Amino acid sequence: MNTNLLRTLVYIAALCGLYLSTAMLVPAMVDLYYRDDNWSVFTVSAAMVGGISLTAAMATRGPPPAFSKRMGFLLVNVLWAVFSVVGAIPLYFADLDLTFAQALFESISGITTTGSTAISGLDNIAPGILMWRSLLAWLGGIGIVALGLFVLPFLRVGGMSFFKMESSDTGDKPFARLATFTRAFMAVYVGITLACTIAYDFAGMSHFDAINHAFTTVATAGFSTHDVSFAYFDNHAILWISTFFMTVCSLPFSILIVFVIRGRLDALRDPQIFIFLGYLVAFALAGGIYNHLRNGIPLPISLTHSFFNFSSILSTTGYASEDYTLWGPFAVTAAFFATFMGGCSGSTAGGIKAYRFVILFNLIVTGLKKLIYPNAIYSVRYGNQTVDSETQRAIFLFFSAYIFIWVIGSMAMALLGYDFATATSSVITALSNVGPGIGPLIGPVGNFAMMNDPELYVLSLAMLLGRLEVLTMLVLLVPIFWRS
């Protein structure tokens, strides 16, 4: 590897470490406020990480090499690896009695906004630890949106370009400079977080719960401060507030920014928005009516829980208001397949994402037409745009790799002793960054605390693969990538 490239990677990773060490002071102050001794864990971790990062940054500072695809792939993987390890440090040294695999799993679950947890007894642990988990998720959400809007489209492995999504006229760029867009994104992201916090607070959450749940709702992360998640509150107003914000944050942030900052209604015409909202409403109505008819639950209550839980699954947030696996086999099957689908490109949501389904459907329709008229020329469309062959190839490659990794991961979990439902659902919920799986162990009322280190490492890798759109990590396994 080029030494200049390696130096740049270390330098940028060190800067990431400095930012995270500064962020550790937030849960330290929270613990000091609540008079909890874990403040020292975050303070010492911040000093240790900050010292090492500062030394590394000073030693590797210099002019960066020209940006390239190879550098982009390496940079993304290095940054997320550093984020994962550094985020795990205070969790490992806290009084939670976690193994390093559990601490790393918790950290990766946060930064990938998955929401799975390997910690039991959330109601009784230090407030600073709860805040650190939520803060990791919130910061991870910022990185995910930036990744989906700018980095992955450049690498041609995922996401949809902001400028291409925003307008059918790619020459009509709504923001002349990247810095302007970045400021607008941060304003919208922070604004939605504040609005969500205030709404939760007014609906009956404590101030601490409102802040933590707003962080993980906007990041579609699903970390809760209570073992039973939103069932703890038993408040339908809170469920509808969460449903609204989970849905909004599953939409492309580029579209939200154009709509909020510029007031352009036409920005909401992106085909993936209609597809995502369509299958969300379909799943929620079917689940609610099914629960009403099968179990005799009053329809308004049934629909409230159905919209909340399916919004949680499809936005890949991972909250739960009750054990929806008890509604019946249809609900279990619907929840399982909803785990694959995900939200929109350029959002904090994970999964396969709606825009890929739009393009894949048009590819199938075009292929069927070609069977009838072999010599005809048909273009694959996404809204008013023509999808180029490279994007089509990337989508097929993504789907193939996604299913292949799910199968291999499920086989690995089965070899480690888990039943079919647990093995298959644990891998797909990690790969799609959803959170809960199917079954009593990892279902909506369970967690991953009973799993051993080997399976936690498998699922941690699956979470990273899913969040980095699979191909971004797999490309590192190709020998030609490392050749000069």
Summary of the structure (lengths in Angstrom):
residues: 484
radius of gyration: 22.0
end to end distance: 7.5
largest distance: 75.0
contacts: 1719
relative contact order: 0.11
helix: 70%
strand: 1%
